[in-house]
Amino acid sequence: MNMPKISVIVPCHNAASTIRACVQSILASSYPDFECIVVDDASLDGSVESLKGLNCRLIRLPANAGPGASRNAGAREARGEILAFTDADCRVPPQWLSRIREALDDSTGAVSAGYNQPLNREPLALFQFYDTLFRQRNTPELIETCISANLGLTKKVFEEVGGFLPQYYGEDTSLGLAISRKYTIKWDRNNGVAHYFNAGLRKFFIKHLRWTMGLVPIACANRNMPSKKTTWSFPEIARNLIFLAGFYISVLLFCFLPFGGMAALLLLAAYILNNSVFFYFVARRENYKTALKLLLFMPVRDSAWLCGLSLGTLKIIFRRSTS
């Protein structure tokens, strides 16, 4: 089999605690011909210093530009025919690049996968891992979006679709939609990477809020996005958000209407029932106590999504009204 050179690109912003282990895992790859490019996105925490002694190319951006712009900067300097992307808080298995190479052919534009294990086990970190694993449990073999933390594609295809959007959130969804208009994207569930999940509740909320805000303009530009084959289930998520939004509205109505309290209780029960599948999904892999503890983070995530969708929609409306 032809073994073209692969350029592994890792965006890095204030990741001093994880970037060295990430690069070491890449350098331990079993693939015979590759390079590792770290794009430092104006880090202030010693990320660059932590890479001393490692065989990787370093690109330093003068100002914080975001992960999409960082990946594009790395791709421009890449010498490989194939580009592989992962994140500074991930660790890749030795066969990761070989599996990416095997999956790519003339009709396959890209290959993507998710996470196979968490690198930390705080309750919020575990929730993020199982939440991701749960939403990806029914991912088909061929998809129409991708995950930038675990992605491989030819440099030719990357340049053809214009690379990542230079924004902070949703850039991988946009890239996947662009690729899928002309090529196939494979989902390789057996080529996951390990991931370190931030255990701070505030950062968790802001991350999901910004992610959904970033998805709103992408969804407006791709009206058929709910029908796309993605790594999450739109009906499952929509039910959750509708039940939770209804609960919040009913609580507000309770101040004025007597039936608001009963409606709130019914909607809360429906929300809990809708998440019972997730509860048993976690319980089978951990235990019932852990599953119950992790379930408490679900309304935090969904509240962030509701806020992000609302703010993103209002932003679109405001722009259109002033243009």
NORJO-V909655 format. One record per residue. N is the residue number from 1. RES is the residue in one letter. SS is DSSP state (alpha for helix, beta for strand, coil for the rest). OMEGA is omega as a letter, one per 40 degrees, with the letter a starting at -180 (999 if undefined). Layout:
<<N RES SS OMEGA> <N RES SS OMEGA>>
This chain:
<<1 M coil i> <2 N coil a> <3 M coil a> <4 P coil i> <5 K coil i> <6 I beta i> <7 S beta i> <8 V beta a> <9 I beta a> <10 V beta i> <11 P beta a> <12 C beta i> <13 H coil a> <14 N coil a> <15 A coil a> <16 A coil a> <17 S coil a> <18 T coil a> <19 I alpha a> <20 R alpha i> <21 A alpha i> <22 C alpha a> <23 V alpha i> <24 Q alpha i> <25 S alpha i> <26 I alpha a> <27 L alpha i> <28 A coil a> <29 S coil i> <30 S coil a> <31 Y coil a> <32 P coil a> <33 D coil i> <34 F beta i> <35 E beta i> <36 C beta a> <37 I beta i> <38 V beta i> <39 V beta a> <40 D beta a> <41 D coil i> <42 A coil i> <43 S coil a> <44 L coil a> <45 D coil i> <46 G coil i> <47 S coil a> <48 V coil a> <49 E alpha a> <50 S alpha a> <51 L alpha a> <52 K coil i> <53 G coil a> <54 L coil a> <55 N coil i> <56 C coil i> <57 R beta a> <58 L beta i> <59 I beta a> <60 R beta i> <61 L coil a> <62 P coil a> <63 A coil a> <64 N coil a> <65 A coil a> <66 G coil a> <67 P alpha i> <68 G alpha i> <69 A alpha i> <70 S alpha i> <71 R alpha i> <72 N alpha i> <73 A alpha i> <74 G alpha a> <75 A alpha i> <76 R alpha a> <77 E alpha a> <78 A coil i> <79 R coil a> <80 G coil i> <81 E coil a> <82 I beta i> <83 L beta i> <84 A beta a> <85 F beta i> <86 T beta a> <87 D beta a> <88 A coil i> <89 D coil i> <90 C beta i> <91 R beta a> <92 V coil i> <93 P coil a> <94 P coil a> <95 Q coil a> <96 W alpha a> <97 L alpha i> <98 S alpha i> <99 R alpha i> <100 I alpha i> <101 R alpha a> <102 E alpha a> <103 A alpha a> <104 L coil i> <105 D coil a> <106 D coil a> <107 S coil a> <108 T beta a> <109 G beta a> <110 A beta i> <111 V beta a> <112 S beta i> <113 A coil a> <114 G coil a> <115 Y beta i> <116 N beta i> <117 Q beta i> <118 P beta i> <119 L coil i> <120 N coil a> <121 R coil i> <122 E coil a> <123 P alpha a> <124 L alpha i> <125 A alpha i> <126 L alpha i> <127 F alpha a> <128 Q alpha i> <129 F alpha a> <130 Y alpha i> <131 D alpha i> <132 T alpha a> <133 L alpha a> <134 F alpha a> <135 R alpha a> <136 Q coil a> <137 R coil a> <138 N coil a> <139 T coil i> <140 P coil a> <141 E coil i> <142 L beta a> <143 I beta a> <144 E coil i> <145 T coil i> <146 C coil i> <147 I coil a> <148 S coil i> <149 A coil a> <150 N beta a> <151 L beta i> <152 G beta i> <153 L beta i> <154 T beta i> <155 K alpha i> <156 K alpha i> <157 V alpha i> <158 F alpha a> <159 E alpha a> <160 E alpha a> <161 V alpha i> <162 G coil i> <163 G coil a> <164 F coil i> <165 L coil i> <166 P coil i> <167 Q coil a> <168 Y coil a> <169 Y coil i> <170 G coil a> <171 E alpha i> <172 D alpha i> <173 T alpha i> <174 S alpha i> <175 L alpha i> <176 G alpha i> <177 L alpha i> <178 A alpha i> <179 I alpha a> <180 S alpha i> <181 R coil a> <182 K coil a> <183 Y coil i> <184 T beta i> <185 I beta a> <186 K beta i> <187 W beta a> <188 D coil a> <189 R coil a> <190 N coil a> <191 N coil a> <192 G coil i> <193 V beta i> <194 A beta a> <195 H beta i> <196 Y coil a> <197 F coil i> <198 N coil a> <199 A coil i> <200 G coil a> <201 L alpha a> <202 R alpha i> <203 K alpha i> <204 F alpha a> <205 F alpha a> <206 I alpha i> <207 K alpha a> <208 H alpha i> <209 L alpha a> <210 R alpha i> <211 W alpha a> <212 T alpha i> <213 M alpha i> <214 G alpha a> <215 L alpha a> <216 V alpha i> <217 P alpha i> <218 I alpha i> <219 A alpha i> <220 C alpha i> <221 A alpha i> <222 N coil a> <223 R coil a> <224 N coil a> <225 M alpha i> <226 P alpha a> <227 S alpha a> <228 K coil i> <229 K coil a> <230 T coil i> <231 T coil i> <232 W coil a> <233 S coil a> <234 F alpha a> <235 P alpha i> <236 E alpha a> <237 I alpha a> <238 A alpha i> <239 R alpha i> <240 N alpha a> <241 L alpha i> <242 I alpha i> <243 F alpha a> <244 L alpha i> <245 A alpha i> <246 G alpha i> <247 F alpha a> <248 Y alpha i> <249 I alpha a> <250 S alpha i> <251 V alpha i> <252 L alpha a> <253 L alpha a> <254 F coil i> <255 C coil a> <256 F coil a> <257 L coil a> <258 P coil a> <259 F coil a> <260 G alpha a> <261 G alpha i> <262 M alpha i> <263 A alpha i> <264 A alpha i> <265 L alpha i> <266 L alpha i> <267 L alpha i> <268 L alpha i> <269 A alpha i> <270 A alpha i> <271 Y alpha i> <272 I alpha i> <273 L alpha a> <274 N alpha a> <275 N coil i> <276 S alpha i> <277 V alpha i> <278 F alpha i> <279 F alpha a> <280 Y alpha i> <281 F alpha i> <282 V alpha a> <283 A alpha i> <284 R alpha a> <285 R alpha i> <286 E coil i> <287 N coil a> <288 Y alpha i> <289 K alpha i> <290 T alpha a> <291 A alpha i> <292 L alpha i> <293 K alpha a> <294 L alpha a> <295 L alpha a> <296 L coil i> <297 F coil a> <298 M alpha i> <299 P alpha i> <300 V alpha i> <301 R alpha a> <302 D alpha i> <303 S alpha i> <304 A alpha i> <305 W alpha i> <306 L alpha i> <307 C alpha a> <308 G alpha i> <309 L alpha i> <310 S alpha a> <311 L alpha i> <312 G alpha i> <313 T alpha i> <314 L alpha i> <315 K alpha i> <316 I alpha a> <317 I alpha a> <318 F alpha i> <319 R alpha a> <320 R alpha a> <321 S alpha a> <322 T alpha a> <323 S coil 999>>
